[in-house]
Amino acid sequence: MLEALEMPFFLHALTAGVLIAAAIGLIGPLTMANRMTFMSGGIAHATYGGVGAAIFFGFSVLAGAAAAAIVAAAIISFIAYRYAHRADTAIGIVWAVGMAAGVIFSDLAPGYNVDLMSFLFGSILAVNVTDLWIMAAFDLIALAVVWFYYYDFTALSFDPVFAKLQGVKTQFLHFLLLGLVAMTVVLSMRLVGLIMVIALLTMPSFSSERFANSLGRMMLLSIALSIIYIITGLFLAYMYDLSSGASVIIVAAFGTIALLLIESMKIKGFSR
Amino acid sequence: MSGYAVELKGVSFSYDGDTVLRDISMRVEKGDFLAIIGPNGGGKSTLLKLMMGILEPERGEVRLFGKEPGRNGASIGYVPQETGHNLDFPITVMDVVLMGVLHKRNIFRRYDAALRTKAKEALKRVKMDSLSGRKISELSGGERQRVLIARALCGDPDILMLDEPTASIDFSGQWEIFELLEELNRKMTVIVVSHDMSMVMGFAKHAAYVNRSVVMHTIDAHTRYQIKRQLGGHEGHYCGAEFWRDMGKKIECNEECRHA
């Protein structure tokens, strides 16, 4: 197992795992508290449209994915605000149309293509040093945004109507949050895959919500859990030659269930 | 400057083409304790939200202390309906109360010591200061409602507006909340949406019956006193039917209702 640490590609994957965990741990709790899981799923799948377009037209996949993700976030944020009662329908449409565009672009793309499956399910071979720098930079940006708007996000998550009454720009924060989700999705794409990233946004947050008493602690716990899940998942992916995203998600699912059991035993213990 | 806390002139409002409120004109004096009552879907919460400026009237105008409500949001102490918040969200009592001074944070968007002191004082006023570090989801319905009132008080409001503050609280909890509101009413105007007639009749000075239109009623001090005494004497077993019976209406109150 430890010989893996001598492989540069695996060290890159591990470093990326930690950097992604930081972003996921910061953003995941906010998406869950604001019931944005389905919206995040829509953004993640629509991002595939950008990947397909980038391959077809031959420009950078990262740029294509980022552009598609931001556009999807803007559309979803607008609809969720204007037509709240039809938001889930609209998100479902963005979800499927984005995906369909990606598939068609890659069908039409000439010649033999890069492994498109790796964008959906993640690959430990896919991360390079430039990716690591971009991820690190995004972590810093996400941290700065969350720090600056910390109490605004807290108010938005707990009681949006009151927050608005107190002058919090709730619509702006809603879009900002989906924008951060979009970037997190794009940067997690290579390692975890577009389809898998939603589960990683929710599972650590779901567990940490029960153990934390503030948004900040919920984020710290989520980061810690994400690091554990991703690193464990990557080692398993290396050892058994699995898709890294799928392996991370299965590890996360076991961890989440284990924490739920521990918590329910704790509650039973107290009531005795 | 008018001498009224709230003034509505010919206000109409509809949701998706359904008229909820039609041509409402009413005034609420400064220092009043007004209860907004009426059937579900009759427009109680809508009326309150119009007064606060959360909703804008389709026709007519709303004045809050003589100005448009949106322009002096800071002076409103709003206590929303319980269902509006995310109770799973991890947040302490103290952080909830601090939301009441969200708009007064410093340039780093942080609360400084003076605001924290203010939040502590607000918690003391509702007798919840001992639980300030507790997670909001661990409190009872009545305790949570007191915290939300503290949050509203934290911003030094001129007027307190509550939307069904006692909807999911037992009798003694409701009684305590209304007693607290009565005490706060000595210093500020209080408007409360409530479906609990007995509490309203025991504490409010005026009642506005809302069902598309509004009818104002005055509850005189004598009535309040009598009803309050009756409420107090029933130690938590006081149902709507008993209330109306005591009011002189003949309604059968069976065994089940007596213990409801």
Contacts between the chains, C-beta under 8 A, distances in Angstrom:
chain1	res1	chain2	res2	distance
A	33	B	86	6.1
A	33	B	88	7.9
A	33	B	89	5.1
A	148	B	108	7.7
A	148	B	109	6.1
A	149	B	109	6.9
A	150	B	109	7.3
A	151	B	98	7.5
A	151	B	99	7.9
A	151	B	102	6.6
A	151	B	105	6.7
A	151	B	109	6.2
A	151	B	110	7.4
A	151	B	111	7.3
A	152	B	102	7.6
A	152	B	109	6.9
A	154	B	91	6.4
A	154	B	95	6.5
A	154	B	99	7.8
A	155	B	99	5.1
A	155	B	102	5.8
A	157	B	86	6.1
A	157	B	89	5.2
A	158	B	85	5.7
A	158	B	86	5.6
A	158	B	89	4.9
A	158	B	91	5.4
A	158	B	96	6.9
A	158	B	99	7.3
A	158	B	136	7.9
A	159	B	80	6.8
A	159	B	84	6.2
A	159	B	85	4.5
A	159	B	86	7.4
A	159	B	99	7.0
A	161	B	54	6.9
A	161	B	80	5.8
A	161	B	84	5.7
A	162	B	78	6.3
A	162	B	80	6.0
A	162	B	84	7.8
A	162	B	99	6.3
A	162	B	151	7.7
A	163	B	99	7.2
A	163	B	102	7.1
A	164	B	54	7.5
A	165	B	52	7.0
A	165	B	54	6.7
A	165	B	73	5.6
A	165	B	76	7.2
A	165	B	78	5.7
A	166	B	73	7.6
A	166	B	99	6.6
A	166	B	100	7.7
A	166	B	102	3.9
A	166	B	103	5.1
A	167	B	73	6.9
A	167	B	102	7.1
A	167	B	103	4.5
A	168	B	102	6.5
A	209	B	88	6.2
A	209	B	89	7.5
A	209	B	90	5.7
A	212	B	90	4.5
A	213	B	90	5.3
A	213	B	91	7.6
A	213	B	92	5.6
A	213	B	133	7.9
A	213	B	135	4.7
A	214	B	90	5.8
A	214	B	91	6.4
A	214	B	92	6.3
A	214	B	95	6.6
A	215	B	89	7.7
A	215	B	90	6.7
A	215	B	91	7.1
A	217	B	90	7.1
A	218	B	90	5.2
